[in-house]
Each structure stands twice: as C-alpha cells, then as structure tokens.
Amino acid sequence: MPQLPDDLDAVAVRTWCSLALEALGRERAEIDAINVYPIADGDTGTNLYLTVESAAAAVEAVFAAHETGATAPATADAVRAMAHGALIGARGNSGTILAQLLRGMAGVLADGGDAAHLRLALARAADAARRAVAHPVEGTVLTVAAAAAEAAEGDSAAGGEPDLRTVVHAAYDGALAALARTPEQLAVLGRAGVVDAGGRGLVAVLGALVETVTGQAPVRGPRTARGKAPTPVDGGSVLGLPVGGTPVEGVPAAGFPAGGVPAAGFPAGGVPEADVPLGEGPLDCPEDGGAGPAFEVIYLLEAGDEQVARLRTRLDALGDSLVVVGGDGLWHVHVHVDDAGAAVEAGVEAGRPYRIRITHFATESGHDLRVHAEPAQRAVVVVVPGDGLVGLCTEAGATTVIARPGEPPASGELVDAIRRAHAREVVLLPNDAALRHTAAAAAEQARTEGVRVALVPTRAAVQGIAALAVHEPDRGFDEDVVAMTAAAGATRYAELAVAERQSWTMAGICQAGDILGLIDGDVAVIGADVPATARTVLDRMLAAGGELVTLVLGEDVPDSLAEALEEHVREGYLAVDTVVYRGGHQRAPLLIGVE
C-alpha cells in the first residue's frame, strides 16, 4: 500500500490529478445529462474532463522533464503546472471556473501543502473564481466552492490544529451538502429535479483529493463535522450523489425519475439529442429560458492586467456569461455574444489572442446548427505547430488544431476537432511523433461515436503538408488514406533548434546556444548560426535525392533566409523546386521537408 501523504507534495498533486481525471471519466456522461441550466446543452461533464485532462498532462510533463529520477519535482512546479495546464485546456463555463479554482489553490500550495495552507488555498480559490465571473449566481459551482472553503475553515474554528485528512473531508462534506441545496437556489434545477452539473463535477474533484490524502474514496453519502447528512430536497433523497454516481438508498440518480426515463427533455439513456458537444450555457443567464446571444467565443490571450481590465468592461457590454481567468500575462477568455467578430477584435486590441474557438447557437434551442446539418462524407483533421499554417491547411479543406510551444493538444482537443469536422470519415494527421498515443486515443474515442477515423502517423508538419497535398475526397477512403500515407512517408523532415545546455548528441557534444539540425528526429548537425546550419542540413538531405524542398519559417525568421536557401538549392541541385510557408509562432525557427 502506498504511503499516504502528510502534505500535498508534488507526488500527491500528481495523484490527485490522475484520480480526478478518473472520477470525471466515470461521471462524465451523468454530469452531461443533468446539465439543464440555463439550457440543456449537455456538455458540462465533458468540459470538466477535458480541463482536468489538460491539467494532468501538464503535471506529467513536469515529472517527465525531471531527469534524475532520484527525487520528485518541487511542489511549486507541480501545482503551477496543474494550474497552467487547466488554464490552457479549459472548456466551457465550468471548465474555465475550475481552471481559476486550481490557479487560486496553486498560488498558496506552492508555498506549502499542510492543512493550514490547504484551508487558505480553498478560500483563495473560491474568491478568485467568484471574482472571475462577471455576474455570479448562487446555486452554481461558485456556491459549492465557497461552501467547501467555509467548511474547511469552520473545522479549524472548532479548536486545535486539524490534520490534512480532517480538512479534506470537511471541504468535501461542505461541498456535497451545498450541492444538495442548489435546487433550492436555482428554480430551474428544482423543476428538473437535478443538482448543478458544474458543482457536481467539483465534488468529484474534491472526492479525488480525499482519496489522494486518505487512500480511500469518500463514503457513499456525506460526512459532516457533526455527523449529520444534509437535508433532502422536497422530501426526497440527497441529490448530490456520491462519487461514482450510484443512487443513494435505491433512489434514482439526480435528473432521472423512477423507471430510468431522464428528465429535462433528454431521451432514454441520458444522452442529449445533440450529437456534437456544445458550448456550455452562461452562469448568469436569465432563468426564463429566453433567447440569449448567438455565439460562444473562447480564446487564450497574452495581455497585461490593465488591458484585461478594459477587455472585461468591453466584453461585458457585448454579451453575457463572461468569465476571464488567469494572470501573469496569460488569460482564458469566455463570453457569449451576438457579434463574435467584435469579441475577437476586443481581444486583439487588448493583446494577442490565440486558440480562438467560436460556436454558433441556434436562437431557440441553443444547439449548434451543425448538429442538424448533413455530415460531410470525408474530412481531414491536422495538427499544426503554429498559427501561420492554419490558413494553408484551411484552404485545403482541413480542420486545424494548433500545437503551441510547450502546449501540445490533449486527446479531448483532437476529439473536439473531429466532431467539428462533422464528417462520416476523418483522416487524422498528428504531425508530431510525441502525439502518437494522444492521437490514437482520440481516434478510438471518435470511432465509438460512429466516425470512421484513419490515423496517418505523420511526425512533422512538412509530412502533413505533403499528405494533404495528395488528399482527394472523391476517391475511396482506403485509397485516399494509402496515398496520403505514402506521400508522408516519402517526405524526409528536419528542423532547427537552439541547444538549451551542454549535452551529448549523435553529432557530438553541443554547448548552450548552439544551433542543432535534427534530421528525422535525430541531431545530425551542430552549427553556430541558423543560415549555415540550414544549408548543411539541406545538403545532407538532398544528397539522397529529392524533387521538392519545403521550408516553414518561424515567426522571427527573416524572409532573407528563405531567399538565401532557395538560391542555395537552385544553384546546387538542378530540377529541385522550393516552396516557402510562414509558420508563425512555432517551436522551431525552421522546418524543412524534402520529397
């Protein structure tokens, strides 16, 4: 049996993220099914799962980068990675608020993980999340978070110094009791007979924290400081439900009356009629179900505090459901508006928006109009290393996912892109060897939803460009996949990188600041500057033959480099053509492909 932590160190944070992801994975469908406020768009569980998946992946990356293996990473590194991962991967209102809760906790837990720090972390988290929402409403995840913090603090007021286990139990019990009361605070929840979906997801996350600290999942039913269960709603069972979603004492799960027929307009089985996950409804939307804004707009934003303060004011005037979370120059923006262009333009004026995602809602049902459109026969989903290649791939008919430096997409983001492609058949191009397992998981998930997915194992963007160039949607699926795979396989790839420290490579010892030329993933050239190294790499690659050179330039690379390399190829290699693309903000200053 593993040793239980006395405080929340890096290993405990890693375990918490893993258990939270498992818990949300088990409860995702049921949380989706009880998402009735303010519209039954049925994706709160999915949004929370994807948010925690991104947080867990960021923590795993910290452990993977810890080279010695003798000791664990610093706690501060783990909690900050957790918060950052949640921020960049947040989905919907609930996911965005959960990201802010984790960020609020990380700011305190970075200094210590004992009981006193955890109590303060919970309080800071609840306060930060409430301040992030433009118009907070009680009976939501904000209420549940505040109750967890109050219960943890109230436990300390009873006297003495409680240990970590007592604090996590108190926080969980307080959250579960508050969850059961949410139907009393929001009439729409009471009418549907369900608890708040976001709050239930938070209870699952806190339950995972209990299991991390105590080694046991929370008992079925609430524990309170005085040993009393919360009062049932309308004489029925506690609607909060224990971890795992099992009904209490034979009472059906929240949102499902006896006999298994879901409430709130869901078909039998609890699956929403829409087959594409949609943007979550606003926390501050009117309860009368009236028509709201037409678009959900989400983006990450690089901007300063003053610019974000002005952005909040402008977006609040444009629409509702405004949630802006983050800090230290990086923010996650979520808003519902009628003018999506104005919302994005506001972000451009405030700083540098990216990972922009716009969902259109039908005015009556709140459902994405694409749900009702006939799916295309075939589509291509491609991961690109910078925003500069988005236009190229989009013009070729592909759905794109941007992988920014240090921010690889999670499997949920790839699944989301496959759904957005809205096709019966999808070819997935990951364009990174490190994304092989992530892409495989996404493909498997999409197949369970009835989409035929073929994964072409492209390891670099230039291979993806080559595959996309031969894509023909009118021919047979298998034939098209074979042609794309062959084109990718016939493309050798290289990239230039800057060495961060002295290390051994297959080309010898490099020093910090050296320019490395990697061919097919291995260091082949060590140089002093980008132009000379690029020429050497090209010569090595073209020595084996080739007909076409593809150059993808990074954001800060001048056009003169491309011109010099084009001339180098033209003078040294007859009948070899060169094409140049701008890759934008990508990890490598230069990508090279030779076909």
C-alpha positions in Angstrom: 0.0 0.0 0.0 1.5 3.4 -1.0 2.4 5.7 1.8 -0.2 8.4 2.5 1.0 12.0 2.2 1.3 14.2 5.3 1.0 17.2 3.0 0.3 17.9 -0.7 3.7 17.5 -2.3 4.4 17.0 -6.0 3.6 13.3 -5.9 0.3 13.9 -4.2 -0.6 16.6 -6.7 0.1 14.2 -9.5 -2.0 11.5 -7.8 -4.8 14.0 -7.3 -4.9 15.0 -11.0 -4.9 11.3 -12.0 -7.7 10.4 -9.6 -9.8 13.5 -10.6 -9.5 12.6 -14.2 -10.6 9.0 -13.5 -13.6 10.3 -11.4 -14.7 12.7 -14.1 -14.3 10.0 -16.7 -16.7 7.8 -14.7 -19.2 10.5 -14.1 -18.9 12.5 -17.3 -22.0 11.1 -19.0 -24.1 11.6 -16.0 -22.9 15.1 -15.4 -23.6 15.9 -19.0 -27.1 14.5 -18.6 -28.0 16.8 -15.7 -26.7 19.9 -17.3 -30.1 21.8 -17.6 -29.1 25.3 -16.6 -29.7 27.5 -18.4 -30.1 25.3 -21.5 -29.8 21.5 -21.7 -26.7 21.5 -23.9 -25.3 18.5 -22.1 -21.5 19.0 -22.0 -20.5 20.1 -18.5 -19.0 16.8 -17.6 -17.1 16.7 -20.9 -15.8 20.2 -20.4 -14.6 19.4 -16.9 -13.0 16.2 -18.0 -11.1 17.9 -20.8 -10.0 20.7 -18.5 -8.6 18.2 -15.9 -7.0 16.1 -18.7 -5.0 19.1 -19.7 -4.0 19.8 -16.1 -2.9 16.2 -15.6 -0.9 16.2 -18.8 1.0 19.3 -17.7 1.9 17.7 -14.4 3.1 14.6 -16.1 5.3 16.8 -18.3 6.9 18.2 -15.2 7.7 14.7 -14.0 8.9 13.6 -17.4 11.3 16.6 -17.5 12.7 15.8 -14.1 15.8 14.0 -15.3 17.5 12.5 -12.2 14.6 10.3 -11.1 16.0 10.2 -7.6 13.7 12.8 -6.2 10.3 14.2 -7.2 9.9 17.7 -8.7 9.3 20.6 -6.4 5.7 21.0 -5.2 5.6 24.6 -6.6 6.5 23.3 -10.1 3.7 20.6 -9.9 0.9 22.9 -8.7 1.8 25.6 -11.1 1.9 23.2 -14.0 -1.5 21.9 -12.9 -2.9 25.4 -12.9 -1.3 26.3 -16.2 -2.5 23.1 -17.9 -6.1 23.7 -16.7 -5.9 27.3 -17.9 -4.8 26.5 -21.5 -7.1 23.5 -21.8 -10.2 24.9 -20.1 -13.6 24.2 -21.8 -16.9 26.0 -21.3 -18.0 28.0 -18.2 -17.5 25.1 -15.7 -14.0 24.2 -17.1 -12.9 27.9 -17.1 -14.1 28.3 -13.5 -12.4 25.1 -12.4 -9.2 26.4 -14.0 -9.4 29.5 -11.9 -10.1 27.4 -8.8 -7.0 25.4 -9.4 -5.0 28.5 -10.1 -6.2 30.1 -6.8 -5.1 26.9 -4.9 -1.8 26.7 -6.7 -0.8 30.2 -5.6 -1.0 29.1 -2.0 0.0 25.4 -2.2 3.3 26.5 -4.0 4.3 27.7 -0.5 3.2 24.7 1.4 0.8 21.8 1.4 -0.1 21.3 5.0 -3.6 21.6 6.5 -3.3 25.4 7.1 -2.1 26.1 3.6 -4.9 23.9 2.1 -7.6 25.8 4.1 -6.2 29.1 2.8 -5.9 27.6 -0.7 -9.6 26.7 -0.8 -10.6 30.1 0.4 -8.4 31.9 -2.2 -9.7 29.6 -4.9 -13.3 30.3 -4.2 -12.7 34.0 -4.0 -10.7 34.1 -7.3 -13.4 32.1 -9.1 -16.2 34.4 -8.0 -14.2 37.5 -9.0 -13.6 36.0 -12.4 -17.3 35.7 -13.2 -18.9 39.0 -14.4 -22.3 38.3 -12.7 -22.1 35.4 -10.2 -25.3 33.4 -9.5 -25.9 31.3 -6.4 -26.7 27.6 -6.8 -23.8 27.0 -9.2 -20.3 25.7 -8.9 -19.3 29.0 -7.3 -21.6 28.3 -4.4 -20.2 24.8 -4.0 -16.6 26.1 -4.0 -17.4 28.7 -1.3 -19.1 26.1 0.9 -16.1 23.8 0.6 -13.8 26.6 1.8 -16.1 27.6 4.6 -16.4 24.1 5.8 -12.7 23.6 5.8 -12.2 26.9 7.7 -15.1 26.1 10.1 -13.4 22.9 11.0 -10.4 24.8 12.3 -12.6 27.1 14.3 -13.7 24.2 16.4 -10.3 24.3 18.2 -6.9 22.6 17.8 -4.9 22.1 14.7 -6.6 19.6 12.3 -4.5 17.4 10.1 -4.7 17.3 6.3 -7.2 14.4 6.3 -9.7 16.3 8.5 -9.5 19.3 6.3 -10.1 17.5 3.0 -13.0 15.6 4.5 -14.5 18.8 5.8 -14.2 20.5 2.4 -15.7 17.5 0.6 -18.6 17.3 3.0 -19.3 21.0 2.8 -19.3 20.9 -1.0 -21.6 17.9 -1.1 -24.0 19.5 1.3 -24.0 22.7 -0.7 -24.5 20.7 -3.9 -27.7 19.1 -2.5 -29.1 22.6 -1.8 -28.5 24.0 -5.3 -32.1 23.1 -6.5 -33.4 25.4 -3.7 -31.3 28.3 -5.0 -32.0 27.9 -8.8 -35.6 27.3 -9.7 -34.6 25.6 -13.0 -32.7 23.0 -11.1 -35.6 22.4 -8.7 -38.1 22.0 -11.6 -35.8 19.4 -13.3 -35.0 17.6 -10.1 -31.3 17.9 -10.5 -28.3 19.5 -8.8 -25.9 21.9 -10.5 -23.8 20.0 -13.0 -20.7 22.1 -12.5 -21.0 21.7 -8.8 -21.3 18.0 -9.1 -18.1 18.0 -11.1 -16.3 19.9 -8.4 -17.5 17.4 -5.8 -15.9 14.7 -7.9 -12.6 16.6 -8.0 -12.7 17.1 -4.2 -13.5 13.5 -3.8 -10.4 12.6 -5.7 -8.5 14.9 -3.2 -9.9 12.9 -0.3 -8.8 9.7 -1.9 -5.3 11.1 -2.5 -4.9 12.1 1.1 -6.7 9.2 2.9 -6.2 6.3 0.5 -10.0 5.8 0.3 -12.7 7.2 -1.9 -15.3 9.2 0.1 -18.1 7.1 1.6 -21.4 6.9 -0.2 -23.2 9.8 1.3 -22.0 12.9 3.1 -19.9 13.2 6.2 -20.2 16.5 8.1 -18.4 17.9 11.1 -21.4 17.0 13.3 -22.1 13.7 11.6 -25.4 14.8 10.1 -26.4 14.4 6.5 -27.7 17.4 4.6 -31.5 17.9 4.4 -33.1 16.1 1.4 -34.7 18.3 -1.2 -38.6 18.2 -1.4 -38.6 15.2 0.9 -36.6 13.1 -1.5 -33.0 11.8 -1.4 -29.9 14.0 -1.4 -29.5 15.0 -5.0 -25.7 15.4 -4.8 -25.0 11.7 -5.3 -21.8 10.1 -4.1 -18.7 9.7 -6.1 -19.4 7.2 -8.9 -23.0 8.4 -9.4 -24.6 5.4 -7.6 -28.1 6.3 -6.3 -28.5 6.7 -2.6 -30.7 4.1 -0.9 -32.3 3.0 -4.1 -33.3 6.5 -5.2 -32.6 7.1 -8.9 -29.8 9.4 -9.9 -30.4 13.1 -10.0 -32.3 14.1 -13.1 -33.7 10.6 -13.7 -37.1 9.6 -12.3 -38.0 6.1 -11.4 -38.1 3.8 -14.4 -34.9 5.2 -15.9 -36.5 7.9 -18.2 -34.4 11.1 -17.9 -36.0 14.4 -17.0 -35.5 17.7 -18.7 -36.1 16.6 -22.2 -33.3 14.0 -22.5 -34.0 10.8 -24.4 -33.8 7.4 -22.8 -30.3 6.6 -21.7 -29.5 10.1 -20.7 -27.8 11.1 -23.9 -28.7 14.6 -25.2 -30.3 14.7 -28.6 -27.4 16.8 -30.0 -24.6 14.5 -31.2 -21.9 17.3 -31.1 -20.7 18.7 -27.7 -21.7 22.3 -27.5 -20.6 25.4 -25.6 -21.9 25.4 -22.1 -24.6 27.9 -21.1 -23.9 31.0 -19.1 -24.0 31.1 -15.4 -25.7 34.4 -15.3 -28.3 33.8 -18.0 -32.0 34.6 -17.2 -33.9 31.7 -15.8 -36.9 32.2 -18.1 -35.1 30.4 -20.9 -35.3 33.4 -23.2 -33.1 33.7 -26.3 -29.6 34.5 -25.5 -26.6 35.6 -27.6 -25.9 33.6 -30.7 -22.2 32.8 -30.3 -19.9 31.4 -27.7 -16.4 32.8 -28.0 -13.3 31.4 -26.3 -9.7 32.2 -26.6 -6.4 32.4 -24.8 -5.0 35.9 -24.5 -1.5 37.2 -23.9 -2.0 40.6 -22.3 -1.3 42.8 -19.2 -3.6 43.4 -16.3 -4.6 46.9 -17.4 -5.5 45.7 -20.9 -7.6 42.8 -19.5 -9.5 45.1 -17.1 -10.6 47.2 -20.1 -11.4 44.0 -22.0 -13.7 42.8 -19.3 -15.6 46.1 -19.5 -16.0 45.9 -23.2 -17.0 42.2 -23.4 -19.5 42.7 -20.5 -21.2 45.3 -22.7 -21.2 43.0 -25.7 -22.8 39.9 -24.1 -23.1 37.7 -21.1 -21.6 34.6 -19.5 -18.3 36.5 -19.2 -15.6 34.6 -17.4 -11.9 35.8 -17.6 -9.4 33.8 -15.7 -5.6 33.7 -15.5 -2.9 36.2 -14.7 0.8 36.8 -15.2 0.3 37.7 -18.8 -1.8 34.7 -19.9 -5.6 34.7 -19.7 -8.5 32.5 -20.7 -11.5 34.4 -22.0 -15.0 33.0 -22.3 -18.1 35.0 -23.3 -21.5 34.7 -25.1 -22.2 37.4 -27.7 -24.2 38.2 -30.8 -21.2 39.7 -32.5 -18.4 37.2 -32.4 -16.1 39.4 -34.6 -16.4 42.2 -32.1 -15.4 39.9 -29.2 -12.3 38.7 -31.0 -11.5 42.2 -32.1 -11.6 43.3 -28.5 -9.1 40.6 -27.7 -6.8 41.8 -30.5 -6.9 45.3 -29.1 -6.1 44.0 -25.6 -3.2 41.8 -26.6 -2.6 38.6 -28.6 -5.5 36.2 -28.7 -5.0 32.6 -30.0 -6.7 29.2 -29.8 -9.8 31.1 -30.8 -12.9 28.9 -30.8 -16.3 30.2 -31.9 -19.5 28.1 -31.5 -22.8 29.3 -33.1 -26.0 28.5 -31.2 -29.5 28.3 -32.7 -31.6 31.1 -31.1 -34.3 28.8 -29.8 -32.6 25.6 -28.7 -29.1 26.8 -28.0 -27.9 23.9 -30.1 -25.0 24.2 -32.6 -26.6 24.5 -36.1 -24.1 21.9 -37.4 -25.9 19.2 -35.4 -28.8 19.4 -37.8 -26.7 19.7 -41.0 -25.9 16.6 -43.0 -22.4 15.4 -42.2 -19.8 15.5 -45.0 -18.5 12.2 -46.3 -14.9 12.9 -45.5 -12.7 15.4 -43.7 -9.1 15.9 -42.6 -8.0 17.0 -39.2 -4.5 18.3 -39.0 -2.3 19.4 -36.0 -0.2 22.4 -37.0 2.8 23.8 -35.0 1.9 27.5 -35.5 -0.9 29.7 -36.5 0.8 30.6 -39.8 -0.1 27.2 -41.3 -3.7 27.4 -40.3 -4.7 29.3 -43.4 -2.8 26.9 -45.7 -4.5 23.9 -44.2 -7.9 25.5 -44.0 -7.7 26.4 -47.7 -7.0 22.8 -48.4 -10.3 21.9 -46.6 -8.8 20.7 -43.3 -9.9 21.3 -39.8 -6.9 22.5 -37.8 -5.7 22.2 -34.2 -2.8 24.5 -33.2 0.0 22.9 -31.1 1.9 25.9 -29.5 5.3 25.6 -28.0 5.1 23.7 -24.7 1.3 23.3 -25.2 0.6 20.0 -27.1 -3.1 19.3 -27.6 -4.8 16.8 -25.4 -6.8 13.9 -26.8 -10.0 15.7 -25.9 -9.0 18.6 -28.1 -8.4 16.3 -31.1 -11.8 14.6 -30.5 -13.4 18.0 -30.4 -11.7 18.8 -33.8 -13.0 15.6 -35.3 -16.5 16.5 -34.1 -16.2 20.0 -35.6 -15.2 18.4 -38.9 -18.7 16.8 -38.9 -17.9 14.0 -41.3 -18.5 10.3 -41.6 -14.9 9.6 -42.4 -11.9 11.5 -41.0 -8.2 11.3 -41.7 -6.2 12.5 -38.7 -2.7 14.0 -39.2 -0.9 14.5 -35.8 2.3 15.9 -37.3 4.4 15.0 -34.2 5.8 11.7 -33.1 5.1 12.7 -29.4 1.4 12.9 -30.2 1.1 9.3 -31.5 -0.6 7.9 -28.4 -2.7 11.0 -27.9 -4.0 10.9 -31.5 -4.6 7.1 -31.2 -6.8 7.7 -28.1 -8.7 10.5 -29.9 -9.3 8.3 -32.9 -10.6 5.5 -30.7 -13.0 7.8 -28.9 -14.3 9.1 -32.2 -14.9 5.6 -33.5 -17.1 4.9 -30.5 -19.2 7.8 -31.7 -19.7 6.3 -35.1 -17.0 8.2 -37.1 -14.6 6.2 -39.3 -11.1 7.5 -38.4 -7.8 6.7 -40.0 -4.6 7.9 -38.3 -1.8 8.7 -40.6 1.3 8.7 -38.4 2.9 11.9 -39.6 5.8 13.0 -37.4 6.3 16.6 -38.7 4.3 19.4 -40.2 6.0 19.1 -43.6 4.9 15.4 -43.8 1.3 16.6 -43.0 1.6 19.2 -45.8 2.7 16.5 -48.2 -0.2 14.2 -47.2 -2.7 17.0 -47.5 -1.5 17.9 -51.0 -2.5 14.4 -52.4 -5.8 14.2 -50.5 -8.8 13.6 -52.8 -12.1 13.3 -51.0 -13.9 11.9 -54.1 -11.9 8.6 -54.2 -12.4 5.7 -51.9 -11.5 6.2 -48.2 -8.9 3.4 -48.1 -7.3 4.5 -51.3 -7.1 8.1 -50.1 -5.5 7.1 -46.8 -2.9 4.9 -48.6 -2.0 7.8 -50.9 -1.7 10.3 -48.0 0.4 7.8 -46.0 2.7 7.2 -48.9 3.2 10.9 -49.5 4.0 11.5 -45.8 6.4 8.5 -45.7 8.3 9.8 -48.8 9.0 13.1 -47.1 12.1 13.4 -45.0 11.8 16.1 -42.4 14.2 18.2 -40.4 14.1 21.1 -38.0 16.5 23.6 -36.5 16.6 24.1 -32.7 18.6 26.0 -30.2 20.5 24.0 -27.6 19.5 24.9 -24.1 22.5 23.4 -22.3 25.6 21.3 -22.9 24.7 17.7 -23.8 25.7 14.7 -25.8 24.1 14.2 -29.2 24.6 11.8 -32.1 26.6 14.5 -33.8 28.9 15.2 -30.8 28.8 17.4 -27.8 26.8 20.6 -28.1 27.0 23.8 -26.0 24.2 26.0 -24.8 23.3 28.4 -27.7 24.4 26.1 -30.5 22.1 25.6 -33.5 21.1 22.0 -33.8 20.0 20.5 -37.1 17.7 17.5 -36.5 17.0 15.1 -39.4 14.2 12.6 -39.0 14.3 13.4 -35.2 18.0 12.9 -34.6 20.7 15.6 -34.2 22.8 15.4 -37.4 24.4 18.9 -37.4 25.8 21.2 -34.8 26.3 24.8 -36.0 27.0 28.3 -34.9 24.2 30.1 -36.8 20.9 29.4 -38.5 21.8 30.0 -42.1 25.0 27.9 -42.2 23.3 25.1 -40.2 20.3 25.1 -42.5 22.5 24.8 -45.6 24.4 21.9 -44.2 21.1 20.1 -43.3 19.7 20.7 -46.8 22.9 19.3 -48.3 22.7 16.2 -46.1 19.1 15.6 -47.0 19.4 16.3 -50.8 22.4 14.0 -51.0 19.9 11.1 -51.1 17.9 12.8 -53.9 14.7 14.8 -53.9 12.3 16.8 -56.1 10.8 19.3 -53.8 12.0 21.2 -50.8 9.5 22.7 -48.3 10.6 25.4 -45.9 8.4 26.6 -43.0 9.8 29.7 -41.3 9.2 30.6 -37.7 7.8 33.9 -36.6 11.1 35.8 -36.1 13.0 34.3 -39.1 13.6 37.0 -41.8 12.5 36.4 -45.4 16.1 36.8 -46.5 16.9 33.4 -45.0 14.3 31.7 -47.3 15.6 33.6 -50.3 19.2 32.5 -49.5 18.2 28.9 -49.0 16.1 28.9 -52.3 19.2 30.2 -54.1 21.4 27.5 -52.5 19.0 24.8 -53.7 18.7 26.3 -57.2 22.4 26.6 -57.7 23.4 23.2 -56.3 20.5 20.9 -57.2 19.0 21.0 -60.7 15.3 20.3 -61.1 14.6 20.6 -57.4 11.8 23.1 -56.6 11.4 25.0 -53.3 8.2 26.2 -51.7 8.2 28.5 -48.6 5.5 28.9 -45.9 5.3 31.1 -42.9 4.6 29.0 -39.8 4.1 31.8 -37.3 4.7 31.3 -33.6 6.1 27.8 -33.7 8.7 26.0 -31.6 11.4 25.6 -34.3 12.8 28.6 -36.2 12.9 26.5 -39.4 11.2 23.3 -40.6 12.5 21.5 -43.7 10.9 18.8 -45.8 12.4 17.0 -48.8 10.2 14.9 -51.1 
